[in-house]
């Protein structure tokens, strides 16, 4: 099932805030809009009529109250880093609302193996491959421990 496209950082922030509001979660958002030193020479350098406002990078950090505590860092080029109780996932920007929905509807679990010893957090998003990240004993929170299979 394809997700609706989120063409800009602002549209992704609004979709994340709406998803969190449906779950009764409190959201705090900070925006980072502007040019940094590495970007400054790229805008209008060729004089080809590039729209400077469209070329200004826009990143955002969305913090969602928990449990679990979730932060979503949205980058310029359709990238997002979703951190769930200290476990970071690289998620495409269009898939972030579906990822959060799966997280809050119980489609998340930890798979623990005895030999070789390992623990992996798995978030199942319908219609997509599962997202998997290793979890260490140091990052195991009570919320994460409650999802061990």
N, C-alpha and C positions, 0 to 999 in steps of 0.2 A: 504494500500500500504506500504510494508516494506521499510525501509530506508536502504541505503547501510551501512554496518558495519564500524565503526570507531574504530579499535582495539587499537589505541594508542592516547595519548594526541597530538602528533605531527600531526597525520592524521586528528584529529578533528580541530586543529588550521588551517591547510591548507584548509579544507572544509569550515570553517567559513570565512577565508580570501577570498576564491573564491566566496562565496555567497555575501559577502559585495562588492567585486569588480564589480560583475554583476549589483549591484544597485548604483554604483558610490560612495560608502562610503569609507571614510578614516579610516584605521585600524592601531592601535598601539598594539603590542604584547610584553609581558614580560614573560620570562620563569623562573621557579623555579625548577632547577634540582639538586638533591643531596640527601644526607642522613641527617636526623635530629637526635636528641638524642634518640627518641623513636624507630627509625628504625635501628639504628646502630648495635644493637645486633642480628638482624634477618638475616642478609646476611652472608652466609658462616658459620653459627653457628654449623650446623650439619655435615659439611664436605662432603656433598653428591654431590658435584660438581655443585652447583647452580651457574648459570651464573650471576655474580655480576652486570654486566652492564644492564642486563634485569631487575634486581631487584631494580635498583635505581629509586626512585619515581620521576615523572615528572609532575608538575602542571604548568598551564599557566593562565595568565590573558589577555584577549583580550578586548580592548576598541575600540568601534566603534562610530565615530562621528555621530551626529544626525542632526535634530530632528527625533526621540527621541534619547537621549543618551542611548547607550546600552553597558553593560559590561558582559562578559562571563567569569566566573571562572571555569576552567576545573580541576577536581580533578583526583586522581590516579585510583579509582575504578569505571569507567564508570559513574561518576556523574558530573553534571554541574549545576551551579547556574547562571541563566540569569537574569540580573537586567535591567528593562526598565523604565527609568525616576524615579528611586527609588523604583519600585515595583519588588520584587524578586520572581522568579519562579524556582522550582526544575524541571529540564528537563533531561531525559536520554541523555547521550552524543551523541548517534546515531541520536537523534531527533533534535538536536540544529540547524543544517542548515535549516531544514523544519520549525522549529519554527520561525527563523529569516525571512525566506521567507514569512510566513504568516503575520508576524508583518509588513513587508514593502509592502505587496500587499493589505492591507486593510481588513484583516480578524481578526482585533482586534477591540473590542468595550468595553465600560463601561456600565454596567447595574446599574441604580440607582433606589432605592426604597424609597418611602416616609415613609412607616410604616412597619416594624421598619426601621428607617433610616440606609441605607447602600449603599455602592458603591463597585462594583466588576469589576475588569478588566478580560476580557475573550479573550483568544487567541485561535482561531480555527485552528487546523492543520488537513488538510485533511487525513482521514484514521486513526485518533487517537481521543481519548477523548479530549475535550477542556481543556485547562489549565486555572484555575481560581485562582485569588488572590484578597484579599480585598484591597481597596484603601481608605486612610483617607483624610480628607479635607486638612491636612497639606502637604500631598505628591501630591496633585493634581496640575499638571503642565499645561501650556497652551496646549501642545500636547495632554495630557490625557483628558483635558476638551473638546477638539474638537471631542472626540470619544464617548461622553455620548449619550445614547439612551433614 
